[in-house]
Every structure is written in C-alpha cells, then in structure tokens.
Amino acid sequence: MWRATALTLFPEMFPGPLGESLAGKALKEGVWSLEAVDIRRFAKDRHGTVDDAPFRGRCRNGVEADILSRRSKQSPAWMSKLLMSPRGARRSVRRAGGSWRRGRVCCWCAEGFEGVDERVIEAHALEEVSVGDFVLSGGEIAAMAVMDCLCEAAARRDGRGRIGERGEFRGRTTGVPHYTRPATWAGPDGTERRVPEVLVSGHHGRVAEWRRQQREEITRRRRPDLWDRRRTAKTKRRSVMKGRLR
C-alpha cells in the first residue's frame, strides 16, 4: 500500500473525486490510503492562525514558516513532498509518477495564500508541481489531480489499470478518434456519418497504421508542444544510436 497525505485548510474536500472511479475503487480495496490533515492543528494560537503578512510584499498573506514545518517534522525524510504551486514546472507532474514507489507522498496545498515561506521550501526540499498554466483558488484540486495520476501509474504498474490511449502521453502523443456502433450514424443535423472504412476492414496492419497517422496528425495540430518534445526525443535517440555504432 502507498500512502498519500494532503496538508490543507479544507480537509473536508477530500477524498472528493478520489473516492470514485479507479482511484476510489483502489482506495476501498486498500491499494492506497489518503489522509487529509488540517494545517490549523499546527497553529500557535487558539484562533488557528496559519498565515501572516509577507516582508515588503503585497497585502495577500502567506503561510507562516513554522506551521508546515511542524507537520514536516513528523514525516519521513524519504517521502515525496510536493508543493502545489503555479510556478512549478508542468513536467514535474510526469516526474511525480514515480513518487508512489517510495510508499508515501505528501501534497502541500497552500496555493490559496500567496505561497509558502521560501525558507520552508528550501529546508524541506519541496518539489513545486504545477498542473497547468492557470491559477486555482487553492491547491486542493491540483493535489487531487496529482494523486489521481499516481493512482493510475500504480494501477498500470500492477496490471490493474486501464489499457488504452490514456497512457499515450508517455509516448508524447495524444489519443486517436474513437468510433462505436452503429457504423452509420445520423447526427442532429440529419447528416449521415460513417465509421472510417479502415476500421471495419478487419486488416490489423492497416488499422494500426491509420491509428498511428491519426495520433501524429492530431498531436501536430492540437498539441505542438508535445510534438516538439517528441521530435527532440527522437533526435536524441538517433544521436545516441549513431554514437554506439561508431
């Protein structure tokens, strides 16, 4: 079992969506556990104050250095500590896919404030994680996305995950178009739309080639960032192979 912890001001938000679907099933089966910790428990006064005004900064407060640090003293040094932050690198989410192998991951949800004291980030070697180029009202939703990603990675590793296009981002491409019965379907405008002939041909080689072409074309049009990373990775692999053949 791997364990996930969320440090948050709103523990009642958990498990939320994580209690449903694949993650929820794994949670019920004991594949992983989730603990939502109210950081007000570590406040120094009876009012549960956890924030303070920053030095020579804007009026929006940040989490006090001592608050999260008190909780961190209770955590093993080897556990993954992820800080939900809009300034984190998006690729960190992909790297975080291996965090579940350590057995424990702790997500610090402080995005609702100005942030966490920089000294805390340095002292506890927090890895700042962003789920996209947008700002959320708090880090809880981002933490749920990361935890769901870890559940999916763990399930795939155990052979229990959903096999299909969901994992294709690992290959730096997006998914392909999907079609179900009937073979001919009339939409709201009355126009009949047919399933591509190649998919009903029964020719596995042609189907595989069609899927590859569709995947690459959609990636080029909709996710040029993924396509560029894919080309860069291919170039690096060719360079490595050339070096080995010399």
C-alpha positions in Angstrom: 0.0 0.0 0.0 1.2 3.5 -0.7 0.0 6.4 1.3 -1.0 10.0 0.3 -1.3 12.9 2.6 -2.8 16.4 1.8 -1.9 19.3 4.1 -4.8 21.7 3.6 -7.1 24.2 5.2 -10.1 22.3 3.8 -9.8 18.6 4.7 -13.5 18.1 4.0 -12.7 18.5 0.3 -11.1 15.0 0.4 -11.4 12.4 -0.9 -13.9 14.1 -3.2 -13.4 12.8 -6.8 -10.7 10.5 -5.5 -13.4 8.4 -3.8 -14.9 7.5 -7.2 -13.8 5.6 -10.3 -10.5 3.8 -10.4 -8.9 5.8 -7.6 -12.0 5.3 -5.4 -12.0 1.5 -6.1 -8.3 1.3 -5.2 -8.9 3.3 -2.0 -11.7 1.0 -0.9 -9.6 -2.1 -1.7 -6.7 -0.8 0.4 -4.3 -0.3 -2.6 -3.6 3.2 -1.2 -4.7 5.3 1.7 -5.5 9.0 1.9 -5.1 11.4 4.9 -6.3 15.0 4.8 -4.6 17.0 7.5 -6.0 20.4 8.7 -2.9 22.6 9.0 -4.7 24.7 11.6 -3.8 22.0 14.0 -0.3 23.3 14.0 -1.2 26.9 14.7 0.2 28.6 17.8 -2.9 30.5 18.9 -6.4 29.5 19.8 -7.8 31.1 16.6 -5.9 28.7 14.4 -4.0 31.4 12.6 -1.7 30.0 10.0 -0.8 33.0 7.8 1.0 36.3 8.1 1.8 39.3 6.0 5.0 39.0 3.9 8.0 41.2 4.3 7.7 44.2 1.9 5.3 42.3 -0.3 1.7 42.6 -1.4 -1.1 42.6 1.2 -2.1 38.9 0.4 -0.7 36.7 3.2 1.5 33.7 3.1 1.7 30.6 5.2 3.9 31.0 8.2 7.2 29.2 8.1 6.6 27.3 11.4 3.2 26.0 10.5 4.0 23.5 7.8 7.5 22.9 9.2 5.9 21.5 12.4 4.0 18.9 10.4 7.0 18.1 8.2 9.0 17.0 11.3 6.5 14.1 11.6 7.2 13.0 8.1 9.9 10.5 6.9 12.8 12.2 5.1 12.5 9.8 2.2 8.8 10.6 1.4 8.0 12.7 -1.7 7.0 16.2 -0.7 5.1 18.1 -3.4 4.1 21.7 -3.2 1.2 22.7 -5.4 2.3 25.9 -7.0 1.6 27.8 -10.2 5.3 28.5 -10.6 6.2 24.8 -10.6 7.3 23.1 -13.8 4.5 21.2 -15.6 6.9 18.4 -16.3 7.1 17.8 -12.6 3.7 16.0 -12.7 5.2 13.5 -15.1 8.2 13.0 -12.9 5.9 12.7 -9.9 4.6 9.5 -11.5 7.4 7.6 -9.7 6.6 9.0 -6.3 4.2 6.2 -5.3 7.1 3.8 -5.5 8.6 5.5 -2.4 5.5 4.4 -0.5 4.4 7.9 0.7 3.6 11.2 -1.0 2.6 14.5 0.8 0.9 17.3 -1.2 1.1 20.7 0.4 -2.0 22.7 -0.6 -1.1 26.3 0.1 -2.0 27.9 -3.3 -4.9 29.8 -1.8 -2.4 32.0 0.0 0.4 34.0 -1.5 2.5 30.9 -1.0 4.8 29.1 1.4 7.8 30.8 3.0 10.7 30.2 0.7 12.9 29.0 3.6 10.5 26.2 4.2 10.7 25.1 0.6 14.5 25.1 0.7 14.8 23.4 4.2 12.4 20.6 3.3 13.4 20.2 -0.3 9.8 20.6 -1.6 9.2 19.8 -5.3 7.0 22.5 -6.7 4.3 21.0 -9.0 2.0 22.7 -11.5 -0.8 21.0 -13.3 -1.2 23.7 -16.0 -0.7 27.4 -16.9 -3.7 28.7 -14.8 -4.3 29.8 -11.3 -6.7 27.9 -9.0 -8.4 29.2 -5.8 -6.4 26.6 -3.8 -4.0 23.7 -4.2 -6.5 21.0 -3.3 -7.8 20.4 -6.8 -4.3 20.3 -8.1 -3.3 17.8 -5.4 -6.3 15.6 -6.4 -5.1 15.6 -10.0 -1.6 14.6 -9.0 -2.9 11.8 -6.6 -5.2 10.5 -9.4 -2.2 10.5 -11.7 -0.2 8.4 -9.2 -3.1 6.0 -8.7 -3.3 5.5 -12.5 0.5 4.9 -12.6 0.4 2.4 -9.8 -2.5 0.6 -11.3 -0.8 0.3 -14.7 2.3 -1.0 -13.0 0.3 -3.7 -11.2 -1.5 -4.6 -14.4 -4.8 -3.3 -13.0 -5.0 0.0 -14.9 -7.0 0.9 -18.0 -5.1 -0.1 -21.0 -5.6 2.2 -24.0 -5.0 5.7 -25.2 -4.9 7.1 -21.7 -1.2 6.2 -21.4 -0.1 7.7 -24.7 1.3 10.9 -23.2 4.2 8.8 -22.2 4.9 8.5 -25.9 4.5 12.2 -26.3 1.4 11.9 -28.5 -2.3 12.3 -27.8 -5.1 9.8 -28.3 -6.9 8.8 -31.5 -10.5 9.2 -32.7 -12.9 6.5 -31.3 -15.9 5.0 -33.0 -18.6 2.7 -31.8 -21.7 1.1 -33.2 -23.7 1.8 -35.4 -21.4 2.0 -38.4 -23.6 4.8 -39.9 -25.0 7.4 -37.6 -27.2 10.4 -38.3 -26.4 13.4 -36.2 -28.7 16.3 -35.0 -28.4 17.9 -38.5 -29.6 14.7 -40.2 -26.2 14.2 -41.9 -25.1 10.5 -42.0 -21.6 9.9 -40.8 -19.8 6.6 -41.3 -17.1 4.9 -39.4 -13.8 5.1 -41.4 -13.7 2.1 -43.8 -10.3 1.0 -42.5 -11.7 0.3 -39.0 -14.3 -2.2 -40.4 -11.9 -3.8 -42.9 -10.5 -6.3 -40.4 -7.0 -5.6 -41.6 -5.0 -5.2 -38.4 -1.9 -3.8 -40.1 -3.9 -1.1 -41.9 -5.8 -0.2 -38.7 -2.5 0.1 -36.8 -1.1 2.4 -39.5 -4.3 4.5 -39.5 -4.2 4.9 -35.7 -0.5 6.0 -35.9 -1.2 8.6 -38.6 -4.3 10.0 -36.7 -2.3 10.2 -33.5 0.5 12.1 -35.0 -1.8 14.4 -37.0 -3.9 15.3 -34.0 -0.8 15.9 -31.9 0.7 18.2 -34.5 -2.5 20.3 -34.8 -3.6 20.4 -31.2 -0.5 19.9 -29.1 2.5 21.3 -30.9 4.4 21.4 -27.6 4.1 17.6 -27.3 5.0 17.2 -30.9 8.2 19.3 -30.5 9.2 17.2 -27.4 8.6 14.1 -29.4 10.8 15.2 -32.3 13.5 16.3 -29.8 13.4 12.9 -28.1 13.7 11.1 -31.5 16.7 13.3 -32.4 18.4 12.5 -29.2 17.8 8.7 -29.7 19.3 8.9 -33.2 22.4 10.7 -31.9 22.8 8.0 -29.1 22.5 5.2 -31.6 24.9 6.8 -34.0 27.4 7.1 -31.2 27.1 3.5 -30.3 27.6 2.3 -33.9 30.8 4.2 -34.3 
